[in-house]
Amino acid sequence: MKALGIYKNKSSKNDDRLPNLYPFKKKIIESLERKKKNAENERKAKLLKDKEDQAALDEMTVIEANNRSVIYESQYKVEEEKYDAHDGSKHNRKFYRELNQVLTASDVLLQKFSHLILLSDHP
């Protein structure tokens, strides 16, 4: 760029845009700084609020997952009792085997999820 005679402006301060003779320059610069600080404070407050909301959401998700696992286990017991009452055909055995696999997998996921939540709570 230097070979072409084009130079970048190295300073990019806000007061460079206002001429020194501009009336109320100091007040304008102060108001711009205040706006910048207010915007930064609002951004920090929003980040804190989002973090708190996420923690509450994670807690609710764990509670819902626990409730679902209890429901699934109770349904499994009911289905198992029905299976015992029936003749135990090949179709029923396959269904219960798959149901047991799904319940086991959901329990593993729940344990991993709760472990991650516990790790994220520590600073």
C-alpha positions as CSV (number, residue, x, y, z in Angstrom):
1,M,0.0,0.0,0.0
2,K,2.9,2.3,0.7
3,A,4.2,1.9,-2.8
4,L,0.9,3.2,-4.1
5,G,1.0,6.2,-1.8
6,I,-1.9,5.0,0.4
7,Y,-1.4,5.2,4.1
8,K,-3.7,4.0,6.8
9,N,-4.7,6.4,9.5
10,K,-3.2,4.9,12.7
11,S,-5.3,6.7,15.2
12,S,-9.0,6.0,15.3
13,K,-10.1,7.9,18.4
14,N,-13.6,9.4,18.6
15,D,-12.3,12.9,19.2
16,D,-10.3,12.8,15.9
17,R,-13.7,13.0,14.1
18,L,-14.5,16.3,15.8
19,P,-12.5,19.4,15.1
20,N,-10.9,21.2,18.0
21,L,-12.9,24.3,17.3
22,Y,-16.2,22.5,17.4
23,P,-18.3,23.9,20.3
24,F,-19.1,21.6,23.1
25,K,-16.5,19.0,22.0
26,K,-15.7,18.0,25.5
27,K,-19.4,17.4,26.4
28,I,-19.9,15.3,23.2
29,I,-16.9,13.2,24.0
30,E,-18.1,12.6,27.6
31,S,-21.6,11.7,26.4
32,L,-20.1,9.2,23.9
33,E,-18.0,7.6,26.7
34,R,-21.0,7.4,29.0
35,K,-23.0,5.7,26.2
36,K,-20.2,3.2,25.7
37,K,-20.0,2.4,29.4
38,N,-23.8,2.0,29.6
39,A,-23.8,-0.3,26.7
40,E,-21.0,-2.4,28.2
41,N,-22.8,-2.5,31.6
42,E,-26.0,-3.6,29.8
43,R,-24.1,-6.3,27.9
44,K,-22.6,-7.6,31.2
45,A,-25.9,-7.6,32.9
46,K,-27.5,-9.5,30.0
47,L,-24.7,-12.1,30.1
48,L,-25.2,-12.6,33.8
49,K,-29.0,-13.0,33.3
50,D,-28.5,-15.5,30.5
51,K,-26.1,-17.5,32.7
52,E,-28.7,-17.6,35.5
53,D,-31.5,-18.5,33.1
54,Q,-29.3,-21.3,31.7
55,A,-28.6,-22.7,35.1
56,A,-32.3,-22.7,35.9
57,L,-33.1,-24.4,32.6
58,D,-30.5,-27.0,33.2
59,E,-31.9,-27.8,36.6
60,M,-35.4,-28.0,35.2
61,T,-34.2,-30.3,32.5
62,V,-32.6,-32.7,35.0
63,I,-35.9,-32.7,37.0
64,E,-37.9,-33.5,33.9
65,A,-35.4,-36.2,32.9
66,N,-35.7,-37.8,36.3
67,N,-39.5,-37.7,36.1
68,R,-39.4,-39.3,32.7
69,S,-37.2,-42.1,33.9
70,V,-39.6,-42.8,36.7
71,I,-42.5,-42.9,34.3
72,Y,-40.5,-45.2,31.9
73,E,-39.6,-47.5,34.7
74,S,-43.1,-47.8,35.9
75,Q,-44.3,-48.5,32.4
76,Y,-41.6,-51.1,32.0
77,K,-42.8,-52.8,35.2
78,V,-46.4,-52.8,34.0
79,E,-45.4,-54.2,30.6
80,E,-43.2,-56.8,32.3
81,E,-46.2,-57.9,34.4
82,K,-48.3,-58.2,31.2
83,Y,-45.5,-60.2,29.7
84,D,-45.5,-62.6,32.6
85,A,-49.3,-63.1,32.2
86,H,-49.0,-63.8,28.5
87,D,-47.5,-66.8,26.8
88,G,-44.2,-65.0,26.1
89,S,-44.2,-65.0,22.3
90,K,-41.1,-64.1,20.3
91,H,-42.5,-60.6,19.5
92,N,-43.0,-59.7,23.2
93,R,-39.5,-60.8,24.1
94,K,-38.0,-58.6,21.4
95,F,-40.1,-55.6,22.4
96,Y,-39.0,-55.9,26.1
97,R,-35.4,-56.4,25.1
98,E,-35.5,-53.2,23.1
99,L,-37.4,-51.4,25.8
100,N,-34.8,-52.4,28.3
101,Q,-32.0,-51.2,26.0
102,V,-33.7,-47.8,25.6
103,L,-34.2,-47.4,29.3
104,T,-30.6,-48.3,30.0
105,A,-29.3,-45.8,27.3
106,S,-31.5,-43.0,28.7
107,D,-30.2,-43.7,32.2
108,V,-26.6,-43.4,30.9
109,L,-27.4,-40.2,29.2
110,L,-29.1,-38.8,32.3
111,Q,-26.0,-39.7,34.4
112,K,-23.7,-38.0,31.9
113,F,-25.9,-34.9,31.7
114,S,-26.1,-34.5,35.5
115,H,-22.3,-35.0,35.7
116,L,-21.8,-32.2,33.2
117,I,-24.2,-29.9,35.1
118,L,-22.3,-30.6,38.4
119,L,-19.0,-29.7,36.6
120,S,-20.4,-26.5,35.2
121,D,-21.6,-25.3,38.6
122,H,-18.1,-25.1,40.0
123,P,-16.3,-21.9,39.2
